[in-house]
Amino acid sequence: MTLATRILLPRVCGRYYYMTKRAPAVIPCIVREARSMTTSVAGSGGGDKKTLLRIKLENSTCPSAGKPQQTPAGLLFHYDSIKPPSFDDDVVGENELDNLIPKDDDNLTELVTPPESNFFIPQVKLHDGDGMKRKRVLVLCTGGTLTMAPDPEKGGSLSPVQGALTEFMKKSMLELQNEKMPDVVVHEYTPLLDSSDMGPPDWSLLAKDIKANYLHFDGFVVLMGTDTMAYTATALSFMLENLGKPVIFTGSQIPLAEPHTDARQNLIMALIFAARDAPISEVTIFFHDKLIRGCRSTKVNTGELHAFDSPNLLPLATTGISIKENEHLILPPARGVLRVHTRMDTRLLTIRLVPGFDDKILRHLIRAGAESGSLRALVLQLYGTGNAPSVKEEFIECLKEATELGILVVAATQCHVGSVAMGHYATGRALERAGVVSSNDMTLEATACKIAYLMGRGDLSRDEIADLMTVSMRGEGTLAFLVGFSNAACPNQCSGHGTCGVDEVCTCYPGWGTGGDAGGDCSDRFCPYELAWADFPSRGGNRHKYAECANMGKCDRESGECECFDGYEGKGCGRQSCPNHCSGHGTCEYMRDLQFGIVYNEYYDGSSPALSGLGAGGVTFPQDYAWDTDRARLCVCDAGWTGLSCEQRMCPYGNDVMDVIPGFDEFATTDSNGVPGLVGYGNEVGQIQTVTLYDADDDISNFVGQTFAMKFTSKLNETFVTQPIMWDADLDVLAQYIETALEKLPNRVVDDVVVSAESSSGATGVVINISFIGRFVQGKQHKLEIVTDRCEVGCTPRITGLANLRSFTDPALSTTLSTVQITTAGSHQSHECGRRGKCNRVKGVCECFTGFIGAACGTITALA
């Protein structure tokens, strides 16, 4: 089996990085490669050889399956950092790859890929949104009847049509524009497959792509053909352990292109269930008004719209005028992080008994399979509740021989509804003595997929697998109702939420117990577990262990939901809530997302190569994972508001008019450095910010005719962007443009500035000095931010940007980076209400002390 598809490599500083096993190699393009584990690096002349991580080839052929393999969605890499990416050698060792790849005669299914955390789906958004915050749902389409249309080249028979689903949803499904519908992203696999062509490799691909996108979507919808949908949904039920989001399978009996198709309704309802506020976080199938558990499903009809049934379990929900849920059947919330198991051991055989069958054929299959290692499990579909001919002693001996050879033998029923109960009749007891295990009321799909999953784990013995076949792991069986057959006397018959053992002790299903203990009569729910906010240390001194409701809430045993204490919220009370919801004047942010500074250059101040360049916003520091990294939160207030809950207004800032300036000379016109003094303030000077801009080719004439803008943030944290500023070859004209643009900002936030511009030393750049001399910009101001990126249609202000600007690219060029720096601090200070008044936090105005007036109490009316 060959492993994955083309790679789109991250673009960093205008270049692409191509990932090899040991180190990144810089190349100027996207590379595609075929089967070889050694490939030529494009753009290197003769082609240097690089050893790659094993990846699956686009449209490759799988020798073990003999059919086309689909292009995985999760093998396109995306990196946000400017650091060249690298793979951790601990993920897959170089010598381990061959051991993990199945040979032609190997029945194990394993897909090897780089770390899933770096994956993303190539997304096709169906609309741009309408400003509302909607849930996000990822639709994964593998093919099936829904995507089919008559193919003239195949005599008019139905074949999947690539892109038909996306086109239909874009143009014909106006329902998706409704505000109650989620944002939908569609990925169609290549090639689209008939579901009869799908098997364990495709199941693994779906599971990995769901995991890769798990944190980015609220729910997932899988569209596929109906023939093996029950098998695929059942397999993913086992593959996705601790699933906390809905994964909903659907399809249609009638192609999407037909006017009377059932695809539209099935798809719309699947999207609704995937994006509900209280989702059913299981793998399910929605078909013809019913939502059924995936591992309880089976296909029952090829000619009617109700194609699927859940024989021994009512639907989890039904739809009509309203949605009706059978809440008592829904599994409790998952505990722990999502784990994906992609290894399925398919060395099993299913045989349906018919009267008069030949024992010799079965014996031959068992012996040959055991000898070659190609048979590890045998599923027998028996009569009724698990009966076989009592007169055929050789048949019982044959099964006993199979169990002695290490083959797991499982009894299933041929009946559509009902359960295996081998202890109920004498013939069934003979099977028990031969070591046959009961599948109870599981469907054939669930029985086969559960066996393949348990054998594929690789850490379980045959006896352990046999024991787990009697435990409902994902809700695949209603095992507790068999208590009556086994004559056990467990308390309250385990309340229907557990299995009764021979010692008359209940083994509760996951999420069930009694009063918080994993036992008793299984009548109470557990609540979600999260890392404890506070707890007693363990013997080893460990703290913040997993605790129910994180020790900051009370568990409602009936609903399985946490009733969090004040200040805490979320599943399992796992995150802090912000006080008073930030009073409607701010946003509640996680600690990891908090930044230093209001503007970019308050941190990147040009003092060193690492602190240079142009940018926007404050800086967010990389943070190693800590127990509260994604849990502790506080308010980030809107402009003009402050306080822990953003409940207080800010007041204007200004200079303290009573400050004594050392060396003040009211008759001087400049300070000691020759800087012009403020008009009417003698030798006092305003703050001067120096903007230095360099062209990457050391030719500032490249900027002529281009436009840029400047962003000013006031001391009340209000942000304003100037109108477009045209770069003029005459630097005096350029300075006048900048001065005018700043003074035209709203509300006179910059009431007076003086701007000058001159060529830098060597004429490779331009030095722009901006002096803040106005009454409203006295003292220390936030640094200006230079807006130089192209901003076109639909963006404001519309600017061309300064193409080829040299900024924050290479520390080695530290002497020529474009920067914004404060070159003259200025004589004045900047204080709220000028230190001569008290801020009225309700009104946001200064209440000046006696003898002072003005917005910031900056005018003296009388001397005390």
C-alpha positions in Angstrom: 0.0 0.0 0.0 1.4 3.4 -0.9 0.7 6.4 1.4 -0.8 9.9 0.4 -1.2 12.8 -2.0 0.4 16.0 -3.3 1.8 18.4 -0.7 1.2 22.1 -0.6 4.1 23.5 1.4 4.1 26.6 3.6 5.1 29.8 2.0 7.6 31.6 4.2 9.2 35.0 3.4 8.4 34.5 -0.3 9.7 31.0 -0.5 8.3 27.5 -0.1 9.8 25.0 2.3 9.8 21.4 1.3 9.6 18.9 4.2 12.1 16.1 4.3 12.6 13.6 7.1 15.6 15.4 8.5 15.4 19.0 7.5 13.6 21.5 5.3 15.0 22.2 1.9 14.2 25.6 0.4 12.8 25.4 -3.1 10.9 28.0 -5.2 7.8 25.9 -6.1 5.2 23.3 -5.1 6.6 19.8 -5.6 4.5 16.7 -6.6 6.1 13.3 -6.4 5.1 9.7 -7.3 5.8 6.5 -5.5 9.5 6.8 -4.8 10.6 7.4 -1.2 13.4 9.5 -2.7 12.5 12.4 -4.9 14.2 15.2 -6.8 14.0 18.7 -5.4 12.6 20.9 -8.2 14.5 24.1 -9.0 17.9 22.7 -8.0 19.3 22.2 -11.4 20.1 18.5 -11.7 17.8 17.6 -8.9 19.2 17.0 -5.4 17.9 13.8 -3.8 15.9 14.2 -0.6 14.4 11.4 1.5 10.7 12.1 2.3 8.3 11.1 4.9 6.1 8.4 3.4 3.1 10.0 1.9 0.2 8.5 -0.1 0.3 9.1 -3.8 -2.5 10.9 -5.6 -4.9 8.4 -7.4 -2.5 5.6 -6.5 -3.4 2.0 -6.5 -3.5 0.0 -3.4 -2.0 -3.5 -4.1 -3.7 -5.1 -1.1 -7.1 -3.8 -2.2 -6.8 -3.7 -5.9 -8.8 -0.5 -6.3 -8.3 3.3 -6.6 -7.4 5.0 -3.4 -9.0 8.4 -2.5 -7.0 11.5 -2.1 -6.8 12.3 1.6 -8.1 15.7 2.6 -5.7 15.8 5.6 -2.4 15.8 3.8 -2.1 19.4 2.9 0.1 21.2 5.5 -0.5 24.7 6.8 1.8 26.6 9.2 1.1 30.1 10.6 4.6 30.7 12.1 7.5 32.1 10.1 9.7 29.4 11.5 10.4 26.6 8.9 8.4 23.6 10.0 9.9 20.4 11.1 8.5 16.9 12.0 9.2 15.3 15.3 11.2 12.1 14.8 9.2 10.5 17.6 6.1 10.4 15.4 7.3 7.7 13.0 10.9 6.5 13.0 12.6 6.1 9.7 13.1 2.4 10.2 9.5 1.9 11.5 7.8 3.0 8.3 8.3 -0.3 6.4 7.0 -2.2 9.4 3.9 -0.1 9.5 3.1 -0.5 5.8 1.1 -3.7 5.0 2.5 -6.0 2.4 0.4 -7.4 -0.4 -0.6 -10.5 1.7 -1.1 -8.5 4.9 -4.7 -8.0 5.9 -4.0 -5.2 8.4 -5.0 -1.7 7.4 -2.8 1.2 8.5 -2.3 4.7 7.1 0.9 6.4 8.1 0.9 10.2 8.0 2.8 13.1 9.6 1.3 14.7 12.8 -2.4 15.4 12.3 -2.2 18.7 14.2 -0.7 20.3 11.1 -3.4 19.2 8.7 -6.2 21.2 7.2 -8.9 20.5 4.7 -8.9 22.4 1.4 -12.0 24.3 2.1 -14.8 25.3 -0.3 -17.0 27.7 1.6 -20.6 27.9 0.3 -21.2 31.5 1.2 -19.2 34.3 2.8 -21.5 34.6 5.9 -23.7 37.5 6.8 -21.9 38.9 9.9 -23.6 36.4 12.2 -21.7 34.0 14.4 -22.8 30.6 13.1 -21.8 27.1 13.9 -19.3 25.6 11.4 -19.9 22.2 9.8 -17.5 20.2 7.6 -19.1 18.1 4.9 -16.9 15.2 3.7 -18.2 13.6 0.5 -16.9 10.2 -0.6 -19.5 9.7 -3.4 -22.5 7.5 -3.6 -26.0 7.7 -5.2 -26.3 11.3 -4.0 -23.5 12.5 -6.4 -24.4 10.3 -9.3 -25.8 11.1 -12.8 -26.3 9.0 -16.0 -23.0 8.5 -17.8 -23.5 8.3 -21.6 -20.1 6.6 -21.9 -21.3 3.7 -19.7 -24.6 3.2 -21.4 -26.5 5.6 -19.2 -25.7 3.8 -16.0 -25.2 6.0 -12.9 -21.7 7.2 -12.0 -20.4 9.7 -9.4 -19.8 13.2 -10.9 -16.9 15.1 -9.3 -17.9 18.6 -8.1 -21.6 18.1 -8.6 -22.4 18.2 -4.9 -20.5 21.5 -4.3 -22.1 23.1 -7.4 -25.6 22.1 -6.3 -25.2 23.3 -2.8 -23.8 26.6 -4.0 -26.5 27.3 -6.6 -29.6 25.4 -5.6 -29.7 25.1 -1.8 -30.9 28.5 -0.7 -31.7 27.0 2.7 -28.0 27.3 3.5 -28.4 31.1 3.6 -30.9 30.9 6.4 -29.6 32.4 9.6 -30.5 29.2 11.5 -28.2 27.1 9.2 -24.5 26.7 10.0 -21.6 27.8 7.9 -20.8 24.9 5.6 -17.4 23.9 4.2 -17.4 21.1 1.6 -14.6 18.7 0.7 -15.1 16.1 -2.1 -12.6 13.3 -2.1 -10.9 12.4 -5.4 -12.0 10.1 -6.9 -15.6 9.8 -5.7 -16.4 6.1 -5.0 -19.4 3.9 -5.0 -19.8 2.8 -1.3 -19.4 -0.9 -2.4 -15.8 0.0 -3.2 -15.1 1.5 0.3 -13.4 -0.4 3.1 -11.1 -0.1 6.1 -8.5 2.2 4.3 -11.3 4.7 3.5 -12.7 4.4 7.0 -9.2 5.3 8.4 -9.0 8.2 6.0 -12.3 9.7 7.2 -11.4 9.2 10.9 -8.0 11.0 10.4 -9.6 13.9 8.5 -12.2 14.3 11.3 -9.4 14.4 13.9 -7.3 16.8 11.8 -10.2 19.3 11.7 -11.8 18.5 15.1 -11.0 21.8 16.7 -12.1 23.9 13.8 -15.6 22.7 13.3 -18.7 22.1 15.5 -19.9 19.1 13.7 -19.2 16.8 10.7 -21.4 15.4 8.0 -20.3 12.5 5.8 -22.0 11.9 2.5 -21.6 8.5 0.9 -23.5 5.6 -0.8 -26.0 3.6 1.2 -24.7 0.1 0.5 -21.9 0.2 3.1 -23.0 3.2 5.1 -24.0 1.2 8.1 -20.6 -0.5 8.1 -18.7 2.8 7.7 -20.7 4.5 10.5 -20.3 1.5 12.8 -16.5 1.4 12.1 -16.1 5.1 12.9 -18.1 4.7 16.1 -15.3 2.5 17.3 -12.4 4.4 15.7 -13.4 7.8 17.3 -13.0 7.3 21.0 -14.2 10.0 23.3 -16.0 11.7 20.5 -17.4 15.0 21.7 -19.0 16.3 18.5 -21.6 15.0 16.1 -20.5 12.9 13.1 -23.6 12.3 10.9 -23.7 10.1 7.9 -26.3 10.6 5.2 -26.9 10.0 1.6 -29.9 9.4 -0.7 -31.8 6.7 -2.5 -32.4 9.0 -5.5 -29.5 11.0 -7.1 -29.2 14.7 -6.4 -29.8 15.6 -10.0 -33.3 14.1 -10.0 -36.2 16.6 -9.1 -37.8 14.2 -6.6 -34.5 13.4 -4.8 -34.5 12.7 -1.1 -31.0 14.0 -0.9 -32.0 17.6 -0.1 -34.0 16.8 3.0 -31.5 14.3 4.3 -28.6 16.7 3.8 -30.4 19.7 5.4 -31.5 17.7 8.5 -28.0 16.2 8.8 -26.5 19.8 8.9 -29.1 20.9 11.4 -28.3 18.0 13.7 -24.5 18.6 13.3 -24.9 22.2 14.4 -27.5 22.1 17.2 -26.7 23.9 20.5 -27.2 20.6 22.4 -25.8 18.2 19.9 -26.0 14.4 20.0 -22.2 13.8 20.0 -22.2 10.4 18.5 -21.6 8.8 15.1 -25.1 8.6 13.7 -27.0 8.1 10.5 -29.8 10.5 9.4 -32.1 9.0 6.8 -35.8 9.7 6.1 -36.8 11.5 9.2 -34.9 9.3 11.7 -31.6 9.8 13.4 -30.2 6.4 14.5 -27.0 5.4 16.2 -24.4 4.4 13.7 -23.3 1.2 15.4 -27.0 0.1 15.7 -27.8 0.7 12.1 -28.4 -1.7 9.2 -29.7 -1.3 5.7 -33.1 -2.9 5.3 -34.5 -1.6 2.0 -33.2 -0.9 -1.5 -36.4 0.3 -3.1 -38.0 2.7 -0.5 -36.8 5.9 1.1 -36.6 4.4 4.6 -33.4 2.6 3.8 -32.1 2.1 7.3 -33.3 0.7 10.6 -32.1 0.3 14.1 -33.6 -3.1 14.9 -33.0 -3.2 18.7 -32.9 0.4 19.6 -35.4 3.2 19.0 -34.1 6.2 16.9 -32.2 8.7 18.9 -34.4 11.4 17.3 -37.2 11.7 14.8 -38.2 14.7 12.7 -41.6 16.0 11.7 -43.0 19.4 12.6 -40.5 19.4 15.4 -37.5 17.3 16.5 -38.3 14.8 19.1 -35.4 13.2 21.0 -35.3 10.0 23.0 -33.1 11.5 25.6 -32.8 8.4 27.7 -31.0 6.6 24.8 -28.4 9.3 24.1 -25.0 8.5 25.4 -23.5 10.8 28.1 -20.9 13.4 27.2 -17.5 11.9 26.4 -14.7 12.2 28.9 -11.1 12.8 27.9 -9.6 14.0 24.6 -10.5 12.5 21.2 -8.5 9.5 20.3 -8.5 8.0 16.8 -7.9 4.3 16.1 -7.2 3.6 12.5 -6.0 0.0 12.6 -8.6 -2.5 11.6 -7.7 -6.2 11.5 -10.0 -7.7 8.9 -9.0 -11.4 9.3 -12.4 -12.5 10.1 -15.0 -14.6 8.3 -18.9 -14.5 8.5 -20.9 -17.6 7.8 -24.7 -17.8 7.7 -25.9 -21.3 8.6 -28.5 -23.1 6.5 -30.1 -26.4 7.2 -28.0 -29.3 5.9 -24.7 -27.5 5.8 -21.5 -29.5 5.5 -19.3 -29.6 8.6 -16.3 -30.6 6.6 -16.1 -27.3 4.7 -16.2 -25.3 7.9 -13.5 -27.5 9.5 -11.3 -27.0 6.4 -11.7 -23.3 6.5 -10.8 -23.1 10.2 -7.7 -25.3 9.9 -6.5 -23.6 6.7 -7.1 -20.1 8.2 -5.4 -21.0 11.5 -2.4 -22.5 9.8 -1.8 -19.5 7.4 -2.7 -16.9 10.0 -5.4 -15.4 7.7 -8.3 -16.2 10.1 -8.5 -14.8 13.6 -12.3 -14.6 14.1 -15.3 -16.5 12.9 -18.8 -15.0 13.1 -21.7 -17.5 12.8 -25.2 -16.4 12.0 -27.2 -19.0 13.8 -30.9 -19.7 14.1 -33.2 -17.8 16.5 -31.6 -16.9 19.8 -28.3 -18.6 18.9 -29.2 -22.2 18.2 -27.4 -24.8 16.0 -28.3 -28.4 15.3 -27.9 -30.4 18.5 -27.5 -33.7 16.6 -24.4 -32.4 14.7 -21.8 -33.2 17.3 -19.0 -32.7 14.7 -20.1 -29.1 14.3 -19.7 -28.4 18.0 -16.3 -30.2 18.0 -15.3 -28.1 15.0 -16.1 -24.9 16.9 -14.2 -26.2 20.0 -11.2 -26.9 17.8 -11.4 -23.3 16.4 -11.3 -21.8 19.9 -8.4 -24.1 20.9 -6.5 -22.8 17.8 -6.9 -19.3 19.1 -9.8 -18.3 16.8 -12.5 -16.1 18.3 -15.9 -17.7 17.5 -18.9 -15.3 17.9 -22.5 -16.3 17.6 -25.0 -13.9 16.0 -28.6 -14.3 15.2 -30.1 -14.4 11.7 -33.2 -12.5 13.0 -33.6 -8.9 12.2 -34.9 -8.1 15.7 -33.9 -9.8 18.9 -30.8 -11.1 20.6 -28.6 -14.1 21.0 -29.2 -15.9 24.3 -27.2 -19.1 24.2 -28.0 -20.0 27.8 -31.7 -20.1 27.0 -31.7 -23.5 25.1 -29.7 -26.6 25.5 -28.2 -26.2 22.0 -27.0 -22.8 22.9 -25.4 -24.0 26.1 -23.4 -26.5 24.1 -22.0 -23.6 22.1 -21.0 -21.9 25.3 -19.1 -24.9 26.5 -17.3 -24.9 23.2 -16.0 -21.4 23.9 -18.4 -19.5 21.5 -19.0 -15.9 22.5 -22.4 -14.2 22.1 -22.9 -11.0 20.1 -26.1 -10.5 22.1 -28.3 -8.0 20.2 -25.6 -6.3 18.1 -26.2 -6.0 14.3 -23.9 -8.0 12.0 -22.2 -4.8 11.0 -21.5 -3.9 14.7 -20.3 -7.4 15.4 -17.9 -7.5 12.5 -16.5 -3.9 12.9 -16.1 -4.3 16.7 -14.1 -7.5 16.2 -11.9 -5.8 13.5 -11.4 -2.8 15.8 -10.5 -4.9 18.9 -8.1 -7.2 17.0 -6.6 -4.2 15.3 -5.7 -2.5 18.6 -2.9 -5.1 19.0 -2.8 -5.0 22.8 -5.6 -7.5 23.5 -5.5 -11.2 23.8 -8.2 -13.5 22.4 -9.8 -13.9 25.8 -9.7 -10.1 26.5 -11.4 -9.5 23.1 -14.0 -12.1 24.0 -14.7 -10.3 27.3 -15.1 -7.0 25.6 -17.6 -8.4 23.2 -20.0 -8.6 26.1 -19.4 -4.9 27.0 -21.2 -2.1 25.2 -18.3 0.3 24.3 -20.1 2.7 22.0 -23.7 1.9 22.7 -23.6 -0.9 20.1 -25.6 -3.4 22.3 -28.3 -3.4 24.9 -26.7 -6.0 27.0 -28.4 -5.4 30.3 -31.7 -6.8 29.2 -30.1 -10.3 29.0 -30.0 -10.4 32.8 -33.2 -12.5 32.7 -31.6 -15.2 30.6 -28.6 -15.5 32.8 -30.7 -15.7 36.0 -28.4 -13.0 37.6 -29.8 -10.9 40.4 -28.0 -7.6 40.0 -29.5 -4.5 41.7 -32.3 -3.0 39.7 -31.0 -5.1 36.8 -28.3 -2.4 36.4 -31.0 0.1 35.5 -30.5 -0.7 31.8 -27.1 1.0 31.9 -24.7 -1.8 32.6 -24.1 -5.6 32.4 -24.7 -8.1 35.1 -21.8 -10.3 35.9 -21.8 -13.9 37.3 -21.0 -12.5 40.7 -24.2 -10.4 40.5 -22.2 -7.2 40.3 -23.1 -4.5 37.7 -20.4 -3.4 35.3 -21.8 0.0 34.3 -21.6 1.5 30.8 -19.2 4.4 30.4 -20.7 7.5 32.0 -22.9 5.6 34.4 -22.6 4.6 38.1 -24.2 5.2 41.4 -23.6 8.5 43.3 -20.3 9.1 41.5 -19.0 5.6 42.0 -18.5 3.2 39.1 -20.8 0.5 40.4 -24.0 0.0 42.3 -27.2 -0.2 40.1 -25.8 2.2 37.4 -28.7 4.5 37.8 -26.8 7.8 37.9 -24.8 9.6 35.3 -21.3 10.8 35.6 -20.5 14.4 34.7 -17.7 15.6 32.4 -14.2 15.5 33.9 -11.8 18.4 33.5 -8.5 19.3 35.2 -9.3 20.4 38.7 -8.9 24.1 39.5 -7.9 23.2 43.0 -7.4 19.8 44.7 -5.3 18.0 47.3 -1.9 16.8 46.1 -1.3 13.2 45.3 1.3 11.1 47.0 3.8 12.2 44.3 2.9 15.9 44.8 0.8 16.2 41.6 -2.0 18.7 41.5 -4.7 19.7 39.1 -5.7 16.1 38.4 -8.9 15.3 36.4 -12.0 15.8 38.6 -15.7 15.7 37.9 -16.8 19.3 37.1 -13.2 20.3 37.7 -14.1 20.6 41.5 -15.9 23.9 40.6 -19.4 22.7 40.1 -22.0 20.2 41.3 -22.9 17.2 39.2 -26.6 16.7 38.2 -26.7 12.9 38.3 -30.0 12.8 36.3 -28.8 14.8 33.3 -25.1 14.2 33.6 -24.4 18.0 33.4 -22.4 20.2 35.7 -24.0 23.0 37.6 -21.0 25.3 37.7 -20.2 27.7 40.6 -20.2 31.5 39.9 -17.1 32.4 37.8 -16.9 29.1 36.0 -18.6 27.7 32.9 -18.3 25.2 30.0 -18.3 21.5 29.8 -17.1 20.2 33.1 -16.7 23.8 34.4 -13.4 23.8 32.6 -13.0 27.5 31.9 -13.4 30.7 33.8 -16.2 33.1 32.9 -15.5 36.8 32.8 -17.1 39.0 35.5 -20.5 40.4 34.4 -19.8 39.3 30.9 -17.4 42.3 30.6 -20.4 44.6 31.0 -21.1 44.5 27.3 -18.0 46.7 26.8 -15.3 44.1 26.1 -14.5 40.6 25.1 -13.6 37.6 27.3 -10.2 36.3 26.2 -8.1 33.3 27.2 -4.9 34.1 29.0 -2.8 32.6 26.2 -4.2 35.2 23.7 -3.5 38.3 25.8 -1.0 40.6 24.3 1.6 43.2 25.5 1.0 46.7 24.4 -1.8 48.4 22.5 0.2 48.9 19.3 2.9 46.8 17.6 5.8 49.2 18.2 5.3 49.4 21.9 7.1 46.0 21.9 8.9 45.9 18.6 10.7 49.2 19.4 13.7 48.9 17.0 16.2 48.6 19.8 17.5 45.2 18.5 17.2 43.0 15.4 14.6 40.9 17.3 12.6 44.0 18.2 12.5 45.8 14.8 10.2 46.4 11.9 6.7 47.4 11.1 3.5 45.6 12.0 0.1 45.9 13.6 -1.3 45.3 17.1 0.4 44.3 20.3 2.5 41.1 20.7 1.2 37.7 21.9 3.9 35.6 23.5 4.4 32.0 22.7 3.3 30.0 25.8 4.2 26.5 26.7 1.3 24.4 27.6 0.2 24.8 31.2 -2.8 23.3 33.0 -4.7 26.7 32.8 -3.4 27.9 29.4 -6.7 27.4 27.7 -8.9 27.9 30.7 -8.1 31.2 32.6 -9.8 34.2 31.0 -10.2 37.9 31.7 -11.9 40.9 30.0 -10.2 42.9 27.2 -12.1 46.2 27.3 -13.3 48.2 24.3 -11.8 51.6 23.6 -12.8 54.1 26.3 -13.6 51.5 28.9 -11.5 50.0 31.7 -11.8 47.9 34.9 -11.8 44.2 35.6 -15.3 43.8 34.1 -15.0 46.8 31.7 -17.6 48.6 33.8 -15.7 51.9 34.1 -15.3 54.7 31.5 -11.8 56.2 30.8 -11.3 60.0 31.0 -9.2 62.3 28.7 -5.4 62.4 29.2 -3.3 65.5 29.3 -0.2 67.2 30.7 0.0 68.2 34.4 0.1 72.0 34.1 1.8 72.3 37.4 4.8 70.2 36.3 8.1 72.0 36.7 10.3 71.5 33.6 14.0 71.5 34.5 15.8 74.4 32.7 12.5 75.9 31.6 13.0 79.2 29.7 9.8 80.8 28.5 11.7 83.1 26.1 13.7 80.4 24.4 12.5 79.0 21.0 14.4 75.6 21.1 15.6 73.1 23.6 19.3 72.4 24.4 19.4 70.0 21.4 18.0 72.6 19.0 14.6 71.0 18.7 12.0 73.7 18.1 9.9 74.4 21.3 6.2 74.3 21.5 4.5 77.6 20.6 3.8 79.5 23.8 5.8 77.0 25.9 9.3 78.4 25.5 11.9 75.6 25.2 9.4 72.8 26.0 9.2 70.3 23.1 6.6 67.8 22.0 7.2 64.1 21.4 8.8 63.3 18.1 8.2 59.9 16.4 10.6 59.0 13.5 9.4 56.8 10.8 12.2 55.3 8.6 11.1 53.5 5.5 13.5 51.5 3.2 12.9 50.0 -0.3 14.3 46.5 -0.5 16.2 47.5 -3.6 17.6 50.6 -2.0 15.7 52.7 -4.5 13.0 54.9 -2.9 11.8 56.1 -6.3 10.0 52.7 -6.4 7.5 54.1 -3.9 6.5 57.1 -6.1 2.8 56.9 -7.0 2.0 54.3 -4.4 -0.3 54.9 -1.5 -0.2 53.9 2.2 -1.8 55.0 5.5 -1.0 55.6 9.1 -2.9 54.3 12.1 -3.1 56.4 15.3 -4.3 55.0 18.7 -5.3 57.5 21.3 -4.7 57.2 25.0 -8.3 56.0 25.3 -7.3 53.2 23.0 -9.4 54.4 20.1 -7.9 53.5 16.8 -8.1 55.7 13.7 -6.7 55.1 10.2 -5.9 58.1 7.9 -7.1 58.6 4.4 -4.7 57.2 1.7 -1.4 59.0 1.6 0.1 59.4 -1.9 3.9 59.0 -2.0 5.4 62.0 -3.8 8.9 62.2 -5.2 9.1 65.7 -3.5 9.7 64.8 0.1 8.4 68.2 1.3 5.1 67.5 -0.5 5.0 64.0 1.1 5.5 65.5 4.5 2.6 67.9 3.9 0.4 65.0 2.8 1.2 63.1 6.0 0.5 66.2 8.2 -2.8 66.8 6.6 -3.9 63.2 6.8 -3.1 63.0 10.6 -4.9 66.3 11.4 -8.0 65.2 9.5 -8.6 62.2 11.8 -12.0 62.4 13.5 -12.8 64.2 16.7 -9.5 66.2 16.6 -7.6 63.2 18.2 -4.5 64.7 16.5 -5.1 68.4 16.7 -1.7 69.6 15.6 1.5 68.0 14.2 4.5 69.1 12.3 6.0 66.7 9.8 9.3 66.8 7.9 10.8 64.3 5.5 14.3 63.8 4.2 16.4 61.1 2.5 18.3 58.7 4.8 22.0 58.4 4.8 23.0 57.0 1.5 19.6 57.9 0.0 18.4 54.3 0.4 15.4 55.3 2.5 13.3 58.1 3.8 13.3 59.5 7.3 10.0 61.1 8.4 9.9 63.1 11.6 6.4 63.7 13.2 6.3 66.2 16.0 3.1 66.1 18.2 2.6 69.7 19.3 -1.2 69.9 19.8 -2.9 70.4 23.1 -4.7 67.0 22.8 -1.5 65.0 22.0 0.7 66.3 24.8 3.1 63.9 26.5 3.8 60.3 25.6 1.6 58.9 22.8 1.2 55.4 21.3 3.5 54.8 18.4 2.1 55.3 15.0 1.5 52.1 12.9 2.3 52.2 9.2 -0.3 50.5 7.0 1.6 49.3 3.9 -0.3 46.2 2.8 -2.4 46.3 -0.4 -6.0 47.0 0.4 -8.3 46.7 -2.6 -12.1 46.4 -3.4 -14.1 45.9 -0.3 -11.3 47.1 2.0 -10.8 50.5 3.6 -8.8 52.6 3.1 -8.2 51.5 -0.4 -4.4 51.7 -0.9 -1.9 50.1 -3.2 0.6 49.5 -0.3 4.3 50.1 -0.5 5.4 47.1 -2.5 9.0 45.9 -1.8 9.1 47.6 1.6 11.9 46.2 3.7 10.4 45.4 7.1 10.7 42.6 9.7 12.1 40.0 7.4 15.7 39.2 8.2 17.5 40.1 11.4 20.8 40.2 9.5 19.4 43.4 7.8 18.9 45.1 11.1 20.6 48.3 10.0 18.2 48.9 7.1 14.9 47.7 8.5 11.9 50.1 8.3 11.0 51.2 11.8 8.9 53.6 14.0 10.8 55.0 16.9 10.4 57.7 19.5 13.5 60.0 19.0 12.4 62.8 21.3 10.4 62.0 24.4 9.0 65.5 24.8 8.8 67.7 27.9 5.2 67.0 28.8 3.7 64.0 30.5 0.3 62.3 29.9 -2.0 61.7 32.8 -5.6 60.9 33.2 -7.3 64.3 34.0 -3.8 65.8 34.0 -3.4 64.7 37.7 -5.5 67.8 38.4 -8.9 66.1 38.6 -10.8 62.9 39.3 -12.3 60.8 36.6 -16.0 60.2 36.8 -16.1 56.6 35.8 -19.8 56.6 35.0 -19.8 59.6 32.7 -16.2 59.4 31.4 -15.5 63.1 32.2 -13.0 64.8 34.5 -14.2 66.5 37.6 -11.4 69.0 38.0 -10.0 70.2 41.3 -10.6 73.8 42.3 -8.6 76.2 40.1 -8.5 73.9 37.1 -10.8 73.5 34.1 -10.7 71.8 30.7 -11.4 68.3 29.3 -8.2 67.1 31.0 -8.0 69.8 33.6 -5.2 71.4 31.7 -6.1 75.1 32.3 -5.4 77.1 35.5 -8.2 79.5 36.5 -6.8 80.6 39.9 -3.8 80.1 42.1 -4.4 78.8 45.6 
